[in-house]
Amino acid sequence: MELHTLAEKTGAKVITRGKSVTAEIHRVCAGNKISELLRQASDTTLLVTNLASLAVVRAAALMDVPGICLVDGIDPEPEVVKAATSQGTMLIVSCAGMSETCGHLNEWLAHVDKDGS
């Protein structure tokens, strides 16, 4: 599913659109440590985390990750938004917690896998 569609379907607030707004997302990787996120990162992965830091944005850019989803309604600092914008990374925010957000994201991704839409 395209990243912007996934954000829309899950009700996440788009902070930065990024250059990869139409990137195909095939899986979700969630974690609270950068090392956890990087282990599973790819150009078809959406990172889900409560780490609203410059380090996460930089790591995502290094791994060609198209988007980051912050959870718990985290309001990222302006420098994080600026970094995501300059790196071309889509930054979205879910009001739900980590578990609920991942559940919704995976539900939509599974829906696409079943009927291809």
N, C-alpha and C positions, 0 to 999 in steps of 0.2 A: 504494500500500500504506500502511496506517496506520503511523504512526511507531513505536508500541509493538511492532507485529508485526515491522517491519523490524529493530528492535533485537533482538528475540528470535531471529529467524531467523539473524542474523549473529553471535549470541553476545556482543553488546556488553553491558557491565554498565551498568545504569541507576543514575545518581547522583541525578538529580531527575526526577520524572515530568512536571512542567510542566502547564500548562493545555491544551496542544495534543497530549496523548498520542494522541488519535485523529485528528490531522491527517493528511491524505493527502499523502504524499511522492511526487513525480513525477520528481524529479531530485536528483542529488548535486553539490555544488560543493565542490571541495577546493582548499586553498591554505595558504600559510604567511605571507601578508600580508593584513591586513584589507582593503586595497583590492581584492585579488583576490577575496576572499569577497563583498564588497559588490556587485561588478559583476554577479554572477549570483544574488544573494539574492532570494528571494520567499517567499510564504507556503506554497509547496509544495516548498521546497528544504531539504535537510539539509546543513548546513555540516560539512565534515570538515577537521580541522586539528590541528596540534600546538601551537597557541597557546592555552594555558590561562590566559587573562587576562580581567580585568574589561572591557577594551575590546571583546573579541570578544562577550561576553555583551550588552553595551550596544548594540553594532552590530546584533546579531541581533534584539534587541527593537525597535530603530528600524525595521528592515526587515520586521518581522512573521514572521521565520524561526521555525518551531516547534521546531527542535532543532539541537543541536551535538553532533557526535561527535568526541571527542578520540582520537588514535591513540597507538600505542606504549605503551599501558597507563599513560598519564599520570594521576597522582593529583592532581586539581585542589585548589588551596588552599581553605580554608574560606570565604574571602570570595568566591571565584568561585562556589562552590556556593550560597552565600547569595544572591548576585546573580541567578543563574539561577532559583532558587526564587522570589524576589520578582518577577522579570520574567515568570515562567510559562513559561520555556524549558526544554524537556526536555534534559538533559545526559546523554550516554552515553559510555562509554569502551570502545574496542576495544583488545585486546592486540596486534593486528597493526599493521604499519606502514601508511603512507598508501596506497601502491599496492595492497597486498593488501586493505585495508579497502574502498577504493573499488571494487575488482574484485568483492568479495562483495556489496556494496550494489547495484551496477549489475546484477549477475547476478540478484538477487532482483527488482529493478524490471523488468528485461527479461522475467522469468518472468511477472510480473503482466500486462505488456503483451501477451504472446502468448496467454494463456488467460483473462485477466480475473479471475484468482483470487489 
